[in-house]
């Protein structure tokens, strides 16, 4: 990803897998606001939303969580919990080195502070008491959406013949 000062909605959609319509919907519902909001032009149209590189990182994480089945209200709670309970933005909790590190385990999100306290983000009022050595958790990171290859999908059948993804009529 080439680092720029601002990214357009189209560029963000390409990098995250979200659609421009989803970004617009998230903006109007105040789930995730762009750095530069659209403005009405003299011709009667609107300018494009613009996002910072940090916004793109956060949107990559939110898009990944959305693909994993996290609901919009749950994403909203995540963002507000990070802001209100821990005083951080999502990008500060992505990966190691920030004041908070986010982990995912199944459909649960957890946070670890630099002091080593673990919190379930669905109930962040009290730290978790950890028992055992290993939890099946992995750090939550921002990942750029993989680009799809163009052209037909070529598969190898069980007989070793190449197939273009079409089935012949069974006669």
Buried (B, 14 or more C-beta within 10 A) or exposed (E): EEEEEBBBBEBBBBBBBBEBEBBBBBBEEEBBEBBBEBEEEEEEEEEBBBBBBBBBBBBBBBBBBBEEEBEBEBBBBBBEBBEEBBEBBBBBBBBEEBEBBBBBEEEEBBBBBEEEEBBBBEEBEEBBEEEEEEEEBEEBBBBEBEEEEEEEEEEEEEEEEEBEEEEEEEE
